[in-house]
Amino acid sequence: MKLLIMSDSHGWGEEIVQLVKRHQHEVDAMIHCGDSELQVDASELEGIKMVKGNCDFGADFPEDLIETFGSFVVYATHGHLYNVKMTHVPLSYRAEEVGANLVCFGHSHVATSFKEQGIVFINPGSFRLPRSPKEQTYVICEVTDSTIHVRFYERESAEELHTLSENYSR
């Protein structure tokens, strides 16, 4: 199973379309972790599973999303409701509560991934306004029987950012 994960695009629509065109035939699902600042019926978001961010005013997106791929459970949320800029503990509790194997979140604009209590957490960073690293980023996550491969990419060039990319055992 392969996922395209993005977050915090803050009004960019055409750039989302370009990213989808680049990867749509190699991924099984696309997830946006909130703050698209686009309307729920925006054509740019077609085919993308969305959650609501703190800047998605009036948007009728869900606060969180639980997707199951076979026995693998993916939980997505923006993160502002779980105070992710300060701690990952409330988000970790929620992940355990829903039985998630993988958690996708945004809000901090900081690209990172880590494994805690057997759950892999991914913040793809900001698609438009990165805080760290300076690159505009997104993630391709591939789940195999033994490994979760998390690959960070620079938005415009599609070059992998090897210093951020990680492999986690399942």
Residue pairs with C-beta under 8 A, 6 or more apart in sequence:
1 28
1 29
1 69
1 70
1 72
1 142
1 143
2 26
2 27
2 28
2 140
2 141
2 142
2 143
3 27
3 28
3 29
3 30
3 31
3 74
3 104
3 139
3 140
3 141
3 142
3 143
4 19
4 20
4 23
4 24
4 27
4 29
4 30
4 31
4 138
4 139
4 140
5 30
5 31
5 33
5 104
5 122
5 124
5 138
5 139
5 140
5 141
6 16
6 19
6 30
6 31
6 32
6 33
6 124
6 127
6 138
6 139
7 32
7 33
7 34
7 35
7 53
7 78
7 104
7 105
7 106
7 107
7 123
7 124
7 125
7 126
7 127
8 33
8 34
8 35
8 53
8 106
8 107
8 109
8 125
8 126
8 127
8 128
8 129
9 15
9 16
9 32
9 35
9 36
9 37
9 38
9 126
9 127
9 128
10 35
10 36
10 37
10 55
10 126
10 127
10 128
10 129
11 36
11 37
11 38
11 128
12 127
12 128
13 38
13 42
13 44
14 44
15 127
15 128
15 155
16 32
16 36
16 44
16 45
16 48
16 127
17 44
19 127
19 138
19 155
20 30
20 47
20 48
22 158
23 30
23 140
24 30
24 47
26 140
27 140
28 69
29 49
29 67
29 69
30 47
30 48
30 49
31 48
31 49
31 50
31 65
31 67
31 74
31 76
31 104
32 45
32 48
32 49
32 50
32 51
33 51
33 53
33 76
33 77
33 78
33 79
33 104
33 105
33 106
33 107
33 123
33 124
34 50
34 51
34 52
34 53
34 54
34 55
34 56
34 61
34 77
34 78
34 79
34 80
34 106
34 107
35 53
35 54
35 55
35 56
35 78
35 106
35 107
36 42
36 45
36 50
36 53
36 56
36 59
37 55
37 56
38 44
38 45
38 59
39 58
39 59
40 50
40 59
40 60
40 61
49 65
49 67
49 76
50 61
50 62
50 65
51 61
51 62
51 63
51 64
51 65
51 76
51 77
51 78
52 59
52 61
52 62
52 63
52 78
53 78
53 80
53 106
53 107
54 78
54 80
54 107
63 77
63 78
63 81
64 75
64 76
64 77
64 94
65 74
65 75
65 76
65 77
66 73
66 74
66 75
66 76
66 98
66 100
67 73
67 74
67 76
68 74
69 143
72 101
72 102
72 143
73 98
73 99
73 100
73 101
73 102
74 100
74 101
74 102
74 103
74 104
75 94
75 95
75 98
75 100
75 102
75 103
75 104
76 103
76 104
76 105
77 91
77 94
77 103
77 104
77 105
78 105
78 106
78 107
79 85
79 91
79 105
79 106
79 107
79 108
79 123
80 107
82 88
82 90
82 91
82 94
82 105
83 90
84 91
84 105
84 107
84 108
84 123
85 107
85 108
88 114
88 116
88 121
91 103
91 105
91 121
92 116
92 117
92 119
92 121
95 103
95 119
95 121
96 117
96 119
100 119
101 118
101 119
101 120
101 170
102 119
102 120
102 121
102 122
102 141
102 143
102 148
103 119
103 120
103 121
103 122
104 122
104 123
104 124
105 121
105 122
105 123
106 123
106 124
106 126
107 123
108 123
108 131
109 125
109 126
109 129
109 130
109 131
109 132
110 123
110 125
110 130
110 131
110 132
111 123
111 124
111 125
111 126
111 130
111 132
111 133
111 135
111 137
111 139
111 152
111 161
111 164
112 121
112 122
112 123
112 125
112 164
113 120
113 121
113 122
113 123
113 139
113 150
113 152
113 164
113 166
113 168
114 120
114 121
115 121
115 168
120 148
120 150
120 168
122 139
122 141
122 150
124 137
124 138
124 139
124 152
125 132
125 133
125 135
125 136
125 137
125 138
125 152
126 136
126 137
127 136
127 137
127 138
127 155
128 136
130 136
130 137
133 161
133 163
133 164
135 154
135 155
135 161
136 154
136 155
136 156
137 152
137 153
137 154
137 155
137 161
137 164
138 152
138 153
138 155
139 150
139 151
139 152
139 153
140 151
140 153
141 148
141 149
141 150
141 151
142 148
142 149
142 151
143 149
143 170
144 170
145 170
146 169
146 170
147 167
147 168
147 169
147 170
148 167
148 168
148 169
148 170
149 165
149 167
150 165
150 166
150 167
150 168
151 160
151 165
152 160
152 161
152 164
152 165
153 159
153 160
153 161
154 161
